[in-house]
Amino acid sequence: TTAKSSAASDVYKRQRVYGKGQVVFQSTFEGELDIQGGMTVDTPATVKGMFRSEEIQIRGTLEGVLEGSRTVTLEKSAKVDGEVTTPRLQVDTGARLNGKISMKNPVATLKGQRK
């Protein structure tokens, strides 16, 4: 079974989310996410922090570090400012990406980067 979590109408500040499943952001989030599974930043969500997942789909706004171990997809409404590391990146026409792109497999987990 796959767990699905949705951050719908509440505002979350400085959270750390680790686990397995699917996470969908539909509002504001600031913190860290390290999840085996998938992550979606929906429109009009705005998220800031460090994010690591297998499959990542961005439709909203993301600021920070983004690591997708399989794929990262930026849909036409996506606005990303920061660092993206993934072996496969899809950027739709209209998506905005400002920052550094590394086309390789991320190896470090976010837990290992915390000080």
N, C-alpha and C positions, 0 to 999 in steps of 0.2 A: 504494500500500500504506500501511496505517496501522500505526504502531508502537504497541505497548502495553507499558507498563512497570508493574510491580507492586512496591511496597515491602512485602513480606510479613512476614517474621519478624525482620528486623534492625532495630535502632534507629539512626536517622540523626540526627546533630546538626549544626546550622548548615550545611546544604547549600544550594547554588544550582542549580536545575534550569531549563534553558531548552531549547526545541526545539519539535517537532511531534509529534502523536500523542495517545495516551490514557495518563493516569497514574492508577493506583489505589493509594491509601494504605490499608494494612491493619494498620499498626502506628504507631509514634511517629515524627514528623518535625518538625524545627524548621528554618526557613530561608525561602527564596524560591523561588517557582515561577512561571515565565512561559512558557506553552506555547500553541501554536496547536493547538487540538483540544479534548479534554475532560479533566476532572479529577473523580475520585470519592474522597470520604473515606468509607471503609467502616466498619461497626461491627466492632470496638470501637476503631478508630484514633483517635488524638489528634494533631492537627497545630497548630503555632503558627508565625505569620510572615505573610508577604505572598504572596498567591496571585492569579494572573491567568490566565484561560483563557476560551475561547469558551463552552463548556457546562460547568456545575459542578453536581455532585450531592453533597449532604452527607447521610450516614447516621450518621456518628460525631461527634466533637467537634473544633471549630475555634476557635482564638483568634487574632485578628489582623485583617488587611485582606484582603478578598475582592472581586475585580473580575471579573465575568462579562460579556463583551461581547455575548452573546446571551441566555442564561438562567442563573438560579441556582435550584436546587430544593433545599428543605430537607425531607427526609422525616421521618416521625413520630419517629424516634429521634435526629434531629439536635440538637446543642447548639452554638450559635454565639454567641461573645462578641466584638464588634468592629464593624468598618465593612463594609457590603455596598454595592457599587455595581453596578447592572445595569439594563438597560431592562425586563427581565421577571423577576419574582420569584414563585415558587410556594412557599407554606409549608403543609405538611400539618398536620392536627390532631395535636397532641402535640409538634410541633417547638418548640424553645426558641430565641429570638433576642433577645439583649440588645445594644443598641448603636445605631449610626446607619445608616439606610438612605437611599440616594440612588438614585432611579429615573431614571437617565440612562445614556447610553453612556459607559463609561470611555474616556478618550483617552490618558492617559499610560501608558507601559509601566513595569514595575517597574525595569528597567535605568535608565531616566531619573530615577527617584526616589532611587536609591542615592547616598550621599555618600561 
